[in-house]
Amino acid sequence: MQTIEADYLVVGAGAMGMAFVDTLVGETEASVVVVDRYHQPGGHWNVAYPFVRLHQPSAFYGVNSLDLGSGTIDEAGWNAGLFELATGGEVCAYYDHVMRRRLLPTGRVRYFPMSEYRGDGRFTTLGGDDYTVDVSRRVVDGTYMRVTVPAMRPPAYPVAPGVPCVPPNELPRRDPRERYVVVGAGKTGIDTCLWLLAQGIPPERLAWIMPRDSWLLDRATIQPGPLFADTIKANFTAQLEAIRDAASIDDLFGRLEAGGVLLRMDLAVRPTMYRCATVTRAELEQLRRITGIVRMGHVQRVERDGCVLDGGEMAVDGSTLYVDCTADGAEKVPATTVFENGRITLQSVRGCQQVFSAALIAHVEANYPDDAARNPLCEPVEHPDTDLDWVRNTLSDYRNQLRWLDNPDLTAWLSGTRLDLFGHLIGHRLAPASAKPRVRERLLSMMKTALTATAGKLEQLLADGTCNPP
């Protein structure tokens, strides 16, 4: 057993772990040991399907100190006119670069890939060496917000022998089939349907098992830089106005849709799911070409001549390939305290912005005196699952943003971080405090007033009742 010393032990070199280490090393002189089970940084990106891309612009992903991608706007395809979306391969190469060219050269980071963490500061490498880390400050759990992709586990339902059922990873290696059944309506299901359509598979050869319809975000409203600043402001204003004018939660969702804040697949079906999935209008148009959408609940089992669902059976022929897209992705786990004695548990503190959240947690760890000051600035926001979670998450986001705006130093940091969409908005709207302090304070006061009123209205809507889909 070998013993090594470090200020921090970070368990997990996925997106959140890397964002935390990058900011911590950039803002302190701390020493860090990073332990990870994969052969290179990036977490689940190492086992994602080969045609995966970010659902958000590359500019909002990665670590705070280094841009991901070249900052270009796509000129072709269904993302045309919007900022580029990194491929899975680009994301993995980026994180490898961050680790080997930026973090390790500091001399303050030690990285142990292909290692299994055993708890209590102990881990074992692939070669069988056992280590104990003598941690002087904190153990950082970068695995609490578990990400599961289909290639990590078999389908959650039984499949009859001889029936082909594969994760999306296998699609590019498979011979063409007469019919495809895509199981699951989350981000992975969306990506898989779009990939099949992009390969020229006619939509009538697709069946899409959709246990729940989902509210979707328009990617055009999630873009960086001054070019899209007016679009982002208009979208945010539409959100505030929809909340202000809503008479009920059902009315709220109608107003959010009318204002372009939320989208849905089928205008005749009221969504009950929300998982932060984004699409462009062009992608949504493609998805709407698929008429064989099966809304009979979850798959119970797959048999040789069809599958059994919660609400009935679907017959298929022997030339069908099932594509399992049902892994939970970013699992909804209970919120827990971020900063505790000797421990940090990385979680989202802004809805669906995990890497920004990890960077902010590292900044707060580095710059605030104790956990009594840190925890109020880092209230966790659970990953959403249902439509009502949109309301809860938005309320939590507003509450957190108000706390941050009450702190001038944190507001300044937020306006300069590339990972946060709201930071881009206020960064372009606020003049530097040294240049126009009165204008800046007036705009901040207006933001606080609007967010306070909107948060109060959301509390009222939540207290009055839950969603009642027609």
Secondary structure, DSSP 8 states (H G I E B T S, - for coil): -EEEEEEEEEE--SHHHHHHHHHHHHHS---EEEE-SSSSSSGGGGGS-TT-B-SS-GGGSSBTTB-SS---B--SSTTTTSB---BHHHHHHHHHHIIIIIIGGGSSEEEE-SEEEEETTEEEETT--EEEEEEEEEEEES-SS-EE-GGGS--SS-B-TT--EE-GGGGGGS---SEEEEE--SHHHHHHHHHHHHTT--GGGEEEE-SS-EEEEEGGGS--SGGGHHHHHHHHHHHHHHHHH-SSHHHHHHHHHHTTS-B-S-TTS---EEEEEEE-HHHHHHHTT---EE-S-SEEEEETTEEEETTEEEE--TTEEEEE----EE-------SEETTEEE---SSTT-HHHHHHHHHHHHHHSSSHHHHGGG--------BHHHHHHHHHHHHHHHHHHHT-HHHHHHHHH-TT-HHHHHHHHHS--TTT-HHHHHHHHHHHHHHHHHHHHHHHHHHHH------
